[in-house]
């Protein structure tokens, strides 16, 4: 009968690996008992590392084994209680201790070596029976996770999925309130609404559209959640302005999508470049502009008191 792991497949990979790990631990306990060993399977990495080199520190063991300092420290304490490890404090530095196997610990080595020889032979035959090389697959899988964590990979998929629910549309009078409220919200959060803001946000038709500008709206699941405007400049370029994204949907690359759409619109209109004004206090916004290709420039005097940086991108 198929298990839930069979139904879920790769989605339950972590749980399945954990189940396999539990099974291997149980199998290993039976193997240790077969050889009359008093070692616990979870002690093996620390014991083996000390077999290879005595006098290591807990920190060094953790790095060597690839486990956390806390987990290795716990194992060392258990082995110490069982008389297998001795801890030698360093003179003048109580925080630094060197670990060595006791005589009782070393007495386990000959039988353990026999156990490892038989284990290696058994695992080799088991691997030969398998269609896939599990060890190589695990090594590759761990390498790929080191390059990019599972969390980051899932987050990227989430952004892509949610991004597919974002639509960039032309401004219409139906979006007037959303255009106004989105911008008023961020300005009031960080600064003071200025006279130039009120002119553009309260009367976008007269101040932006009629002079030849453009306004774009970002819809997420059909609701307006972001906006930006292109305002014509005397030199034939456009100013990217009035960009705002609702904090309820930030993290979904909506600002980036709006910016890219605005740059493409300016490109289609034949503009040689796009200019903007901002404030270095708005770190996420500045990072976004850099990502879009904008670079710092010295432009004309700004009509906004809050502006302390001017940027431009060639198209």
C-alpha positions in Angstrom: 0.0 0.0 0.0 1.5 3.4 -1.0 2.5 5.6 1.9 2.1 9.3 2.2 5.7 9.7 1.2 4.9 7.9 -2.1 2.0 10.2 -2.7 3.9 13.4 -1.9 7.2 12.4 -3.6 9.8 15.1 -3.6 7.7 17.4 -1.5 8.3 15.1 1.5 12.0 14.5 0.8 13.1 16.0 4.1 10.7 13.8 6.1 11.7 10.7 4.1 15.4 11.4 4.7 14.6 11.8 8.4 12.7 8.5 8.4 15.6 6.8 6.6 18.0 8.3 9.1 15.9 6.9 12.0 15.9 3.5 10.4 19.6 3.6 9.8 20.1 4.6 13.5 18.0 1.5 14.6 19.9 -0.7 12.2 23.3 0.7 13.5 22.2 0.0 17.1 21.7 -3.6 16.2 25.0 -3.7 14.4 26.9 -2.3 17.4 25.1 -4.9 19.6 26.2 -7.6 17.2 29.8 -6.7 17.8 29.3 -6.3 21.5 30.2 -2.6 21.4 29.1 -0.1 24.0 29.3 2.8 21.5 26.1 4.7 20.7 25.7 5.2 16.9 25.4 9.0 17.4 28.8 9.0 19.1 30.5 7.5 16.1 31.6 10.7 14.2 33.2 12.2 17.3 34.8 8.8 18.3 36.1 8.2 14.8 37.6 11.8 14.5 39.4 11.2 17.8 40.6 7.8 16.6 42.3 9.7 13.7 43.7 12.5 15.8 43.8 12.9 19.6 43.8 16.3 21.3 41.2 18.1 19.2 38.9 20.8 20.5 35.1 20.7 20.4 35.2 23.5 17.9 37.6 21.7 15.7 35.5 18.5 15.9 32.4 20.4 15.0 34.1 21.8 11.9 35.6 18.5 11.0 32.3 16.6 11.4 30.1 19.3 9.9 27.8 19.5 13.0 26.9 22.3 15.3 29.1 23.1 18.3 26.2 22.4 20.7 25.5 18.9 19.3 29.1 17.9 19.4 29.5 19.3 22.9 26.5 17.2 24.0 28.0 14.0 22.5 31.3 14.7 24.2 29.6 15.1 27.6 27.8 11.8 27.1 31.1 10.0 26.1 32.8 11.6 29.0 30.2 10.3 31.4 30.7 6.8 29.9 34.5 7.0 30.5 35.4 7.1 26.8 36.7 10.7 26.5 38.9 12.8 28.7 38.9 16.6 28.6 42.1 18.4 29.3 41.8 22.1 30.1 44.5 24.4 28.7 46.6 26.4 31.3 45.6 30.0 31.3 42.5 29.5 29.1 39.6 27.5 30.7 37.5 28.0 27.6 39.9 26.0 25.4 39.8 22.2 26.1 41.5 19.4 24.2 39.8 16.0 23.9 41.4 12.6 23.9 40.1 9.0 24.0 40.7 7.3 27.4 42.2 3.8 27.7 38.7 2.4 27.8 37.9 4.3 24.6 41.0 3.0 22.8 40.1 -0.5 23.9 37.0 -0.3 21.6 39.1 0.5 18.5 40.1 -3.1 17.3 36.5 -4.4 17.4 35.3 -1.1 15.8 37.8 -1.5 12.9 36.5 -5.1 12.3 32.9 -3.7 12.4 33.8 -1.0 9.9 35.5 -3.5 7.5 32.3 -5.7 7.5 30.1 -2.6 7.2 32.0 -1.3 4.2 31.7 -4.7 2.4 28.0 -5.0 3.2 27.3 -1.4 2.0 29.3 -2.0 -1.2 27.1 -5.0 -2.0 23.9 -3.1 -1.0 24.9 -0.3 -3.3 25.6 -2.7 -6.1 22.0 -4.0 -5.8 20.7 -0.4 -6.1 19.9 1.3 -9.4 21.2 4.6 -8.1 24.3 5.6 -6.2 22.8 7.1 -3.1 26.1 8.4 -1.7 26.9 10.3 -4.8 23.4 11.7 -5.0 23.5 12.9 -1.4 26.9 14.5 -1.9 25.6 16.4 -4.9 22.4 17.3 -3.1 24.3 18.7 -0.2 26.6 20.7 -2.5 23.6 22.2 -4.3 22.0 23.2 -1.0 25.3 24.8 0.1 25.2 26.9 -3.1 21.6 28.0 -2.5 19.5 27.1 0.5 16.1 25.4 0.2 14.5 28.4 1.8 16.0 30.7 -0.8 14.8 28.4 -3.6 11.3 28.2 -2.2 11.2 32.0 -1.7 12.2 32.4 -5.4 9.4 30.1 -6.5 7.0 32.0 -4.3 8.0 35.3 -5.8 7.6 33.9 -9.3 4.1 32.5 -8.5 2.9 35.6 -6.9 4.5 37.7 -9.6 2.4 35.9 -12.2 -0.6 37.4 -10.4 0.7 40.9 -10.9 -0.6 42.9 -13.9 0.7 46.3 -15.1 -2.1 48.4 -16.6 -2.7 51.9 -17.9 -4.1 54.4 -15.5 -7.7 55.3 -15.9 -9.8 57.7 -13.8 -11.1 54.7 -11.9 -7.6 54.4 -10.3 -7.4 58.0 -9.2 -8.0 57.3 -5.5 -5.6 54.4 -5.5 -2.9 56.5 -7.2 -3.4 59.3 -4.7 -3.6 57.1 -1.6 -0.6 54.9 -2.4 1.6 57.9 -2.8 0.2 59.9 0.1 0.8 56.9 2.4 4.5 56.5 1.8 5.2 60.3 1.7 3.4 60.8 5.0 5.3 57.8 6.5 8.7 59.3 5.9 8.3 62.9 5.0 5.8 65.8 4.7 3.4 66.1 1.7 4.6 69.1 -0.3 2.7 71.5 -2.6 4.2 69.8 -5.7 2.9 66.4 -4.4 -0.6 67.7 -4.1 -0.6 69.2 -7.6 0.4 65.9 -9.2 -1.5 63.5 -6.9 -4.8 65.5 -6.7 -4.8 66.5 -10.4 -2.9 63.8 -12.3 -4.7 64.4 -15.6 -3.7 68.1 -15.7 -0.2 67.7 -14.2 1.0 64.4 -15.7 -1.2 63.0 -18.5 -2.1 66.1 -20.5 1.5 67.3 -20.8 2.4 63.9 -22.4 3.1 61.8 -19.3 2.2 58.3 -18.4 0.8 56.6 -15.3 1.1 52.9 -14.8 -0.8 50.8 -12.2 0.2 47.5 -10.7 -2.7 45.2 -9.9 -2.3 42.2 -7.7 -5.2 39.7 -7.8 -7.1 42.5 -9.5 -6.5 45.1 -6.8 -4.4 48.3 -7.4 -1.3 47.9 -5.1 1.3 49.9 -6.9 1.9 52.8 -9.3 4.5 55.0 -11.0 4.5 57.9 -13.4 6.6 59.1 -16.3 6.6 62.9 -16.5 8.1 64.5 -19.7 11.1 66.7 -19.3 12.2 69.6 -21.5 15.2 67.7 -22.9 13.1 64.8 -24.2 13.7 62.5 -21.3 11.2 61.4 -18.8 11.2 61.6 -15.0 10.3 58.5 -13.1 8.1 59.8 -10.3 5.3 59.0 -8.0 6.4 55.4 -7.5 4.6 53.7 -4.6 3.9 50.1 -3.6 1.5 49.1 -0.8 3.4 47.6 2.2 0.9 44.7 2.2 2.4 43.3 -1.0 6.1 44.3 -0.7 8.5 41.5 -1.3 6.8 40.4 -4.5 9.0 42.4 -6.8 6.1 44.7 -7.8 8.3 47.8 -7.6 10.8 46.1 -10.0 8.1 45.1 -12.4 6.7 48.7 -12.3 10.1 50.1 -12.9 10.9 47.8 -15.8 7.5 48.5 -17.4 8.1 52.3 -17.0 11.6 52.1 -18.6 10.2 50.1 -21.5 7.4 52.6 -22.0 10.0 55.5 -22.0 12.0 53.5 -24.5 9.0 53.0 -26.7 8.4 56.7 -26.6 11.9 57.4 -27.9 13.3 58.9 -24.7 17.2 58.8 -24.5 17.1 58.3 -20.8 15.0 58.4 -17.6 15.7 60.6 -14.6 14.5 60.5 -11.0 14.8 62.2 -7.6 14.8 60.4 -4.3 16.1 60.4 -0.8 19.0 58.2 0.5 16.9 57.5 3.6 14.8 55.2 1.4 17.3 52.4 1.2 15.0 49.8 -0.5 14.0 52.3 -3.2 17.6 53.3 -3.8 18.6 49.6 -4.1 15.7 49.1 -6.6 16.9 52.0 -8.7 20.4 50.6 -8.8 19.0 47.3 -9.9 17.1 49.0 -12.7 20.3 50.5 -13.9 20.1 54.1 -12.5 23.3 55.9 -11.5 23.8 59.0 -9.4 24.0 62.3 -11.3 23.9 66.0 -10.5 20.7 67.4 -12.0 18.8 70.6 -11.9 17.5 72.0 -8.6 14.6 69.9 -7.2 11.2 71.3 -6.4 11.0 68.9 -3.5 12.6 69.6 -0.1 13.0 65.9 0.6 15.1 65.2 -2.5 18.8 64.7 -1.8 19.8 62.4 -4.6 19.3 62.5 -8.4 19.7 59.5 -10.6 19.6 58.7 -14.3 19.7 55.7 -16.7 20.4 55.6 -20.4 17.9 53.9 -22.6 
